[in-house]
Amino acid sequence: MATLVRNLPRPGPDLARAVAGLAGLALAVAVRVGVAGAAGSRSTRAGLVFALLLVCVAGATAHPRAALADLSPRRCARLAGWGVLGAAGLCVPAAWRYAVFGLGTAGSAGYWPWALVVAVVAIAEEALLRGSLFRAVTARYGTGAAVALTSVAFALLHVPGYGWHVLVLDLAVGVWLGALRAATGSVAAPAVAHALADLAGWWLR
């Protein structure tokens, strides 16, 4: 028994960062719900507060030796291209529904203020989930565990604003974004994909 206990994985800084990231995410979701009130996910103020909290948590839980990514124009273009492809993949179901049933009826009124908040929130979510949290879990348990955990967290954080009926869909979206993060080795690609897909959602709903 003593040998078994000694062989168990011991807590380390990566595990601590992962736990802190999840706790910070839960706190940010709770604050967003409280600030939004009856407006729910439509609250601009709540969205901005939520994004700010996520960025703070991501910064606080980031690996101290995390190197800056190669920001050469060529690499940036590649990551942007992956992000566009990722967004296209996320939009396929909604685009198919729009093409078949013609359900998209949203006009342009109010689009730009909404778009700003949506883009900021999407990037902030990725900074934490596919950024610092993904890195911490990968270092401790591997890429598969990182994709799984961040996907579950992504799905659950949307439940208070959108309901349980979106859980499976958001879980699939989380897996897609996690796979994009694993394939490119950068949070930039899923951040671009997430933001673009959310922005396109206005016209496809």
C-alpha positions as CSV (number, residue, x, y, z in Angstrom):
1,M,0.0,0.0,0.0
2,A,2.8,2.4,0.9
3,T,4.4,1.7,-2.5
4,L,1.1,2.4,-4.3
5,V,0.7,5.7,-2.5
6,R,4.3,6.7,-3.3
7,N,3.7,5.9,-7.0
8,L,0.5,8.1,-7.3
9,P,1.0,11.3,-9.2
10,R,1.7,14.1,-6.8
11,P,0.2,17.6,-7.1
12,G,2.4,20.0,-8.9
13,P,2.3,23.6,-10.3
14,D,0.6,22.5,-13.5
15,L,-2.2,20.8,-11.6
16,A,-2.5,23.8,-9.3
17,R,-2.8,26.1,-12.4
18,A,-5.5,23.8,-13.9
19,V,-7.5,23.8,-10.7
20,A,-7.2,27.5,-10.3
21,G,-8.2,28.1,-13.9
22,L,-11.3,26.0,-13.5
23,A,-12.2,27.7,-10.2
24,G,-11.7,31.1,-11.8
25,L,-13.8,30.1,-14.8
26,A,-16.7,29.0,-12.4
27,L,-16.4,32.4,-10.6
28,A,-16.5,34.3,-13.8
29,V,-19.6,32.5,-15.0
30,A,-21.3,33.2,-11.6
31,V,-20.4,36.9,-11.8
32,R,-21.7,37.1,-15.4
33,V,-25.0,35.5,-14.4
34,G,-25.3,37.9,-11.5
35,V,-24.5,41.0,-13.5
36,A,-26.7,40.0,-16.4
37,G,-29.9,39.4,-14.4
38,A,-33.0,39.0,-16.5
39,A,-31.1,40.0,-19.6
40,G,-29.2,36.8,-19.6
41,S,-26.7,36.2,-22.4
42,R,-27.9,39.4,-24.1
43,S,-26.3,41.7,-21.5
44,T,-23.5,43.6,-23.0
45,R,-22.1,44.8,-19.6
46,A,-22.1,41.2,-18.3
47,G,-20.3,40.0,-21.4
48,L,-17.6,42.6,-21.0
49,V,-17.2,41.9,-17.3
50,F,-17.0,38.2,-18.0
51,A,-14.3,38.7,-20.7
52,L,-12.2,40.8,-18.4
53,L,-12.4,38.2,-15.6
54,L,-11.4,35.4,-18.0
55,V,-8.4,37.4,-19.2
56,C,-7.4,38.0,-15.6
57,V,-7.7,34.3,-14.8
58,A,-5.8,33.3,-17.9
59,G,-3.0,35.7,-17.1
60,A,-2.9,34.5,-13.4
61,T,-2.7,30.9,-14.3
62,A,-0.4,31.1,-17.4
63,H,2.9,29.2,-17.2
64,P,5.6,31.5,-16.1
65,R,7.9,30.3,-18.8
66,A,5.4,30.3,-21.6
67,A,7.3,31.5,-24.6
68,L,5.8,34.0,-27.0
69,A,4.6,32.3,-30.1
70,D,6.4,32.9,-33.4
71,L,4.7,36.0,-34.7
72,S,6.2,36.0,-38.2
73,P,3.9,37.0,-41.0
74,R,4.0,33.6,-42.4
75,R,3.0,31.8,-39.2
76,C,0.3,34.4,-38.5
77,A,-1.1,33.8,-41.9
78,R,-1.1,30.1,-41.4
79,L,-2.8,30.3,-38.0
80,A,-5.4,32.8,-39.4
81,G,-6.1,30.3,-42.3
82,W,-6.6,27.5,-39.8
83,G,-8.9,29.7,-37.9
84,V,-11.0,30.5,-40.9
85,L,-11.2,26.8,-41.8
86,G,-12.2,26.0,-38.2
87,A,-14.9,28.7,-38.3
88,A,-16.2,27.3,-41.6
89,G,-16.5,23.8,-40.0
90,L,-18.4,25.2,-37.1
91,C,-20.8,27.1,-39.4
92,V,-21.6,24.1,-41.6
93,P,-24.7,22.9,-39.6
94,A,-26.2,26.5,-39.3
95,A,-25.4,27.2,-43.0
96,W,-27.1,24.0,-44.0
97,R,-30.2,24.8,-41.9
98,Y,-30.3,28.3,-43.4
99,A,-29.9,26.9,-47.0
100,V,-32.7,24.3,-46.5
101,F,-35.1,26.2,-44.3
102,G,-34.2,29.8,-44.8
103,L,-34.4,30.6,-41.1
104,G,-31.9,33.5,-41.0
105,T,-33.9,36.7,-40.7
106,A,-31.6,38.9,-38.6
107,G,-31.1,42.4,-39.9
108,S,-28.0,44.6,-39.4
109,A,-29.5,46.8,-36.7
110,G,-27.4,46.5,-33.5
111,Y,-24.9,44.2,-35.2
112,W,-21.7,46.1,-34.5
113,P,-22.0,46.6,-30.7
114,W,-23.1,43.0,-30.4
115,A,-20.2,41.9,-32.6
116,L,-17.6,43.7,-30.5
117,V,-18.8,42.0,-27.3
118,V,-19.1,38.6,-28.9
119,A,-15.6,38.8,-30.4
120,V,-14.1,39.9,-27.1
121,V,-15.8,37.2,-25.1
122,A,-14.9,34.5,-27.6
123,I,-11.2,35.4,-27.6
124,A,-11.2,35.7,-23.8
125,E,-12.8,32.2,-23.5
126,E,-10.1,30.8,-25.7
127,A,-7.3,32.6,-23.9
128,L,-8.3,30.7,-20.7
129,L,-9.7,27.4,-22.0
130,R,-7.4,26.6,-25.0
131,G,-4.6,28.9,-23.6
132,S,-3.4,28.6,-20.0
133,L,-5.8,25.7,-19.0
134,F,-5.0,23.6,-22.1
135,R,-1.3,24.0,-21.5
136,A,-1.5,23.1,-17.8
137,V,-3.6,20.0,-18.4
138,T,-1.4,18.9,-21.3
139,A,1.8,19.2,-19.3
140,R,0.2,17.1,-16.5
141,Y,-2.0,14.6,-18.3
142,G,-1.5,14.9,-22.1
143,T,-3.2,16.4,-25.0
144,G,-6.2,14.1,-25.0
145,A,-7.1,15.0,-21.4
146,A,-6.7,18.7,-22.3
147,V,-9.1,18.5,-25.2
148,A,-11.6,16.5,-23.1
149,L,-11.5,18.8,-20.0
150,T,-11.6,22.1,-21.9
151,S,-14.4,20.8,-24.0
152,V,-16.5,19.8,-21.0
153,A,-15.7,23.2,-19.3
154,F,-16.7,25.0,-22.5
155,A,-20.0,23.2,-22.7
156,L,-20.9,23.8,-19.1
157,L,-20.0,27.5,-19.0
158,H,-22.7,28.1,-21.7
159,V,-25.5,26.3,-19.8
160,P,-26.5,29.3,-17.5
161,G,-27.0,31.6,-20.5
162,Y,-28.4,29.2,-23.1
163,G,-29.8,26.2,-21.2
164,W,-29.1,22.5,-21.0
165,H,-30.3,21.8,-24.5
166,V,-27.1,23.3,-26.0
167,L,-24.8,21.0,-23.9
168,V,-24.2,18.4,-26.5
169,L,-23.7,20.9,-29.3
170,D,-21.3,23.0,-27.3
171,L,-19.4,19.9,-26.2
172,A,-18.9,19.1,-29.9
173,V,-17.8,22.6,-30.6
174,G,-15.4,22.4,-27.7
175,V,-13.8,19.2,-29.1
176,W,-13.5,20.9,-32.5
177,L,-11.7,23.9,-31.0
178,G,-9.6,21.7,-28.9
179,A,-8.5,19.6,-31.9
180,L,-7.7,22.8,-33.7
181,R,-5.5,23.9,-30.7
182,A,-3.7,20.6,-30.7
183,A,-3.2,20.5,-34.4
184,T,-1.7,24.0,-34.6
185,G,0.0,24.2,-31.3
186,S,-1.4,27.7,-30.7
187,V,-4.4,29.3,-29.1
188,A,-4.6,31.8,-32.0
189,A,-6.4,29.4,-34.4
190,P,-9.2,28.4,-32.1
191,A,-9.6,32.0,-31.0
192,V,-10.1,33.1,-34.6
193,A,-12.4,30.2,-35.4
194,H,-14.5,30.8,-32.3
195,A,-14.8,34.6,-32.9
196,L,-15.6,34.2,-36.6
197,A,-18.2,31.5,-36.0
198,D,-20.0,33.5,-33.4
199,L,-20.0,36.6,-35.6
200,A,-21.4,34.5,-38.5
201,G,-24.1,33.1,-36.2
202,W,-25.9,36.5,-36.3
203,W,-26.7,36.0,-40.0
204,L,-27.4,32.3,-39.8
205,R,-29.8,32.2,-36.9
